[in-house]
Each structure stands twice: as C-alpha cells, then as structure tokens.
Amino acid sequence: MAENKAAALPLREEVPEKMKWDLTPIFATDEAFEEAFKQVAAKGEESAEWQGKLGESAENLLGALKFRDELYDQLENLYVYAHLKMDQDTTNAVYQGLYSRVGSLFTKIISGLAYFDPEILAIDEAKLDGFLEENEDLRLYKHLLEDLNLSRPYILSEKEEAILASAGEVMGNASKTFNTLNNADLKFPTIKGENGEEIEITHGRYGKLIESSDRRVRQDAFKGMYEVYEGLKNTLASTLSGQVKKSNFYASTRGYKSAREAALSGNYIPETVYDALLDSVNQHMSLLHRYLKLRKELLGLEELHMYDLYTPLSSEVKMEFTFEEAKELVLEGLKPLGDEYQQILRKAFDERWIDVVENKGKRSGAYSSGAYSTNPYILLNWQDNINNVFTLAHELGHSVHSYYTRNYQPYIYGDYSIFLAEIASTTNENLLMDYMLKKYEDKEVRAYLLNYYLDGFKGTVFRQTQFAEFEHQIHVADQNGEALTAEYLTNTYFEINKKYYGTESMTYDDEIGYEWSRIPHFYMNYYVYQYATGFSAASALSAKILSEGEPAVTGYLNYLKAGSSDFPIEVMKRAGVDMSKPAFVDDALKVFEQRLEELESLVK
C-alpha cells in the first residue's frame, strides 16, 4: 500500500509553493480578476464607437488602433490568468468556468472589432499613405498596415468578418473536446514498474516508462497507452475530422487554395518551404534507417519495435537530474549567449515563472505561455531524466524570446510568429548539448549523449516532418471529399510511419497506427512543420554562436528582440540564416550524419 501511495500524484494544494508558478503579478486574487473582467467587458462595449470613422482622418485611425491595442492587451491578461489556472488543475470547476467565460468574452470582443480590417482596407491607398505622412505617431503602425494590405485579397466584408468571428467559439469545439478528453477524462491502466511496483500510466510518466531499460515495462506502457486510445478511436476521429474541416472551411471561405496556404500565409511563408522540408527529409531517410539499424544492434534485439526507440543504448549510464541540478546545467550551458541572457534566466527561476511538478489534473506536456503584459510562464511536468533537462532549456528559450520581444517592441509588434518560435527554443537545446558533450569525457556518457542528440533529431526533424506529411495528407483528403474515419486515419498514419522508419530494422505493432489520436499538435493548424524548420535553423545559429562569439550573439539577440516588426524570413536573414532556401535543412542533416558517425565509431 505504501508503494501505491508513493506513486500517486499529489493534489495541487500539496505541491510546495516554490515549485508553482506565481500568477499574482497578473491578478493578485480571483476577485481582482473578476473586477478586471467587468472593466474589459465594459470597454468592449465601446468598440462600435469607432465604426465608420477609421477613414475620416489620421487622428481617428490612430485613436482606433490604440483603442484596439489597449483592449486586446487587457483581454489577453484575462485569458492568460484563466488558462494557466485551469491548466494547473483541469478538474477544478471554478477555473473551468473562468476559462469558458473568457473564451466567450474573447469571441464577443473579436466580433465587435471585426469591422477594423475591412474598414481600413476600404481606405484608398494614396489616402492611407497621406495619413502616415502627416501623423508621426501613426507611422508606428506602418508595418502592420503593410502586413494587412498583403492580406487584402482574403479579407471579407464587414458582415462576413463579423459572422466568422462570432463563430470562433463554436468552431473551436473539436479542439476543446479533444483537450478536455485527453487531459481531464482519460484514465490509463496501471502497470508494474522495474521493481514490481504498481505505476499508473499518465501523460507525464509515459515518457519515462518508455525509456525504461526493462523491455517488459516499455512494452506494457506502450500497449497500455494505446489500448485506451484505440478504445476511443471513433470519438477521436470525429474531433480530428472536425478540426480539419474547420481549417479547410476558413481557407475556402477566404479564397485560399488550401488550408496549408492559408496557415503559412499568416507568416508570409511560401509553401515551397514546406515542400522543401518534406523533400529534403525524404531524400535523407536512409540516415534514419541507418540509425535504427545501429540501435537494434546495440540493444541486442532480434526485433526492434516502436517502444524500443527511446530507451538509452547503454544500461550502464543513468543520467538523472533533479530540477535544481537541471537549473544549474542549463545556466552553464547557455553562458555563450551572454550576461544579459543569464540575468533573464535567473529572473525566470527567482520570480517563479515555472510550474514544475506534475499534480493530479494538471495539463500534460510542457509549454511557455503569456501575454504582452505578463511574465512568460512555463508549465512542466517534471521527471528526473535528461529529456526534462532539455525540455527546461527548450521552454526557457521560448520564454526569454518572449521577454526580449515584449521589452523591445511596442504592443503591436510584441509577439513573434509561430514560424520563428521554435528556433529560439531549439538553439538553447543545441547549446546545452554542446556544453554537455564538452563536460563529459567518459566514453559511455558521450555515447549516451550522442544517442540523446540523435534521438532528439529523430523526434524533432524526422518525426515532426512525418507529422507534417500526415497533417497535410488528411487536409487534402478532406478537401477532396474523403471521409476521415478512424479506419482511414489509422491506415494512413500506419503507412506513413512505415515509410519513415523503414522495413530493414523495424517490426511494427498495430498500435502505432493509433498514434494520430493522441497528438495535440494536429489541432494547431499546420504547426508541426515549424519544429523541423526551427531545429534546422537553430543548428546553423548555434554553430555560428559557438564559432564566432559576440558578433553572432548580437545578431541572435537582435532576432529575439525583433518580434513581428518585420516579416519572419527577413528577421532570420538578419540573424544570418536564409530560410527561403532548403540548404539549411540539408546542413542540419549533415550534423546528424556526423554525430551518427561519431557514435558508430565510439561503440564499434
């Protein structure tokens, strides 16, 4: 009984304060939140006062834009507080209610401001240029107006924009249902751990169980996880189908050729970037097959299964780190980014931006989240393994990026595109890996770290590209009238998985076909490809930082400070990476090959 109790997740109130994020800088109490909610709702009612007046004068346009900025800024504070409170315990009905109410207010306010873009686009371009010429303060919005003008062909009438905005809450139900089911309602079985103890599978624990050196534990965790998803395959096919139909609906309604074109156009990324990623990775698939062959040999397995892909290759090396140990490793590993970067990292730890440990009902996974006027908070579900050390570095990359952007840009440019987001996080991972390979000289440890890098590359470049290929295929299928049934999704996913991992070394279990049903990123509208492009760009940037020093760091920090003040491709060009050309993906794959060769030489 004692073992079962020890393995049980703590309740939220049982977690030490120092291991929880501090949300009081947003709102000191729930009562303060409620007061702010009333004020924002009242301010939202004023939105109509600007309607029909934006094109009358430069002063009116400036006043309206400032009003919108202030309203959105205050609204985002409400959203961040509510969603972080709900995520820390998704079973808490109070915060479920707060989150739902903020969602409704968000939809109402966005609907009330839906006339903005059509009304601005109705202003003659020459007249708009005159406004910018005569009003110096309005020039701050020049890039935003240029950005809006590029979307001119896809902006609908005021009435149509209002309808789409008001439908936002309803159209988000597929994603909301999946997240509630996945984080609050799913119950996974209990298995026996390495020492015979009873362990209930959770999202947070699954990663550590699948790394176990005991193959029986890995297999039981894999089978136990997927039997739950298989049992809900039809429900989850319905939610995913709903998400895909939503993306295709919005794209076609606005006049885009596809959901992919619509998603990428938001960041002004040409679709050739997406295609080049898939082409480059598919051309280098033999590298992944070569790595799998080595893994099978080193593990001494007659059959290599998907649940064998995460366990360390050496059972002699146990790299486990407490959160405090990980903190010191990350601080040391990121020293090449300079003193100012170090000071911001220390703020993250000292001011409790981070919610560290898993508790009952807590949202799974890890993320960095916040708004322009809040701290960039981090959610973790800490486990004492090396993966969590790199997750910490990764999420800190996002949060420091947010901190720089919000401190160097005005509100309108105080966020960055999703396309740029994964570059900062993965640069941190690359720098930390370089530090650890220099820190540890032991042959076994170096082999362990090299394997960890190769596994990370496999998960971030090969695996996310696999996800991107699947995501695009199901959107195209729906566009062509194919029903996204559980059978179709499972068969499609299984075949793509088989293509990526090959047939020379891998033996496939039917369960892997259901992996599509547990991936939350498929509800994020063409997000996953950016992990792969981001990792590849980060490889180039981290190499420059380590070889060139201060000049490269300056260029890198300028990228972190740029926010959305310029188009993403241009921001990265100034940092030293041209992402409009496929060479940066090929270069990253060369690093994978070099480290694979080093591991092969170490172990053979």
QUICORKA-V551720 format. One record per residue. SS is DSSP state (2 for helix, 1 for strand, 0 for the rest). Layout:
{{SS} {SS}}
//
This chain:
{{0} {2} {2} {2} {2} {2} {2} {0} {0} {1} {0} {2} {2} {2} {0} {0} {2} {2} {2} {0} {0} {0} {0} {0} {0} {0} {0} {0} {0} {2} {2} {2} {2} {2} {2} {2} {2} {2} {2} {2} {2} {2} {2} {2} {2} {2} {2} {2} {2} {2} {0} {0} {0} {0} {0} {0} {0} {2} {2} {2} {2} {2} {2} {2} {2} {2} {2} {2} {2} {2} {2} {2} {2} {2} {2} {2} {2} {2} {2} {2} {2} {2} {2} {2} {2} {2} {2} {2} {0} {0} {0} {0} {2} {2} {2} {2} {2} {2} {2} {2} {2} {2} {2} {2} {2} {2} {2} {2} {2} {2} {2} {2} {0} {0} {2} {2} {2} {2} {2} {2} {2} {0} {0} {0} {2} {2} {2} {2} {2} {2} {2} {2} {2} {2} {0} {0} {2} {2} {2} {2} {2} {2} {2} {2} {2} {2} {2} {2} {2} {2} {0} {2} {2} {2} {0} {0} {0} {2} {2} {2} {2} {2} {2} {2} {2} {2} {0} {2} {2} {2} {2} {0} {2} {2} {2} {2} {2} {2} {2} {2} {2} {2} {2} {2} {2} {0} {0} {0} {0} {1} {1} {1} {0} {0} {0} {0} {0} {1} {1} {1} {0} {0} {2} {2} {2} {2} {2} {2} {2} {0} {0} {0} {0} {0} {2} {2} {2} {2} {2} {2} {2} {2} {2} {2} {2} {2} {2} {2} {2} {2} {2} {0} {2} {2} {2} {2} {2} {2} {2} {2} {2} {2} {2} {2} {2} {2} {2} {2} {2} {2} {2} {2} {2} {2} {0} {0} {0} {0} {2} {2} {2} {2} {2} {2} {2} {0} {0} {0} {0} {0} {2} {2} {2} {2} {2} {2} {2} {2} {2} {2} {2} {2} {2} {0} {2} {2} {2} {2} {2} {2} {2} {2} {2} {2} {2} {2} {2} {2} {2} {0} {0} {0} {0} {1} {0} {2} {2} {2} {0} {0} {0} {0} {0} {0} {0} {0} {0} {0} {0} {0} {0} {0} {2} {2} {2} {2} {2} {2} {2} {2} {2} {2} {2} {0} {2} {2} {2} {0} {2} {2} {2} {2} {2} {2} {2} {2} {2} {2} {2} {2} {0} {0} {0} {1} {1} {0} {0} {0} {1} {0} {0} {0} {0} {0} {0} {0} {1} {1} {1} {0} {0} {0} {0} {0} {0} {0} {1} {1} {1} {0} {0} {0} {0} {0} {0} {2} {2} {2} {2} {2} {2} {2} {2} {2} {2} {2} {2} {2} {2} {2} {2} {2} {2} {2} {2} {2} {2} {2} {0} {0} {2} {2} {2} {0} {0} {0} {0} {2} {2} {2} {2} {2} {2} {2} {2} {2} {2} {2} {2} {2} {2} {2} {2} {2} {2} {2} {2} {2} {2} {0} {0} {0} {2} {2} {2} {2} {2} {2} {2} {2} {2} {2} {2} {2} {2} {2} {2} {2} {2} {2} {2} {2} {2} {2} {2} {2} {2} {2} {2} {2} {2} {2} {2} {2} {2} {2} {2} {2} {2} {0} {0} {0} {0} {0} {0} {2} {2} {2} {2} {2} {2} {2} {2} {2} {2} {2} {2} {2} {2} {2} {2} {0} {0} {0} {0} {1} {0} {0} {0} {2} {2} {2} {2} {2} {2} {2} {2} {2} {0} {2} {2} {2} {2} {0} {0} {0} {0} {0} {2} {2} {2} {2} {2} {2} {2} {2} {2} {2} {2} {2} {2} {2} {2} {2} {2} {2} {2} {2} {0} {2} {2} {2} {2} {2} {2} {2} {2} {2} {2} {2} {2} {2} {0} {0} {0} {0} {0} {2} {2} {2} {2} {2} {2} {2} {2} {0} {0} {0} {0} {0} {0} {0} {2} {2} {2} {2} {2} {2} {2} {2} {2} {2} {2} {2} {2} {2} {2} {2} {2} {2} {2} {2} {2} {0}}
//
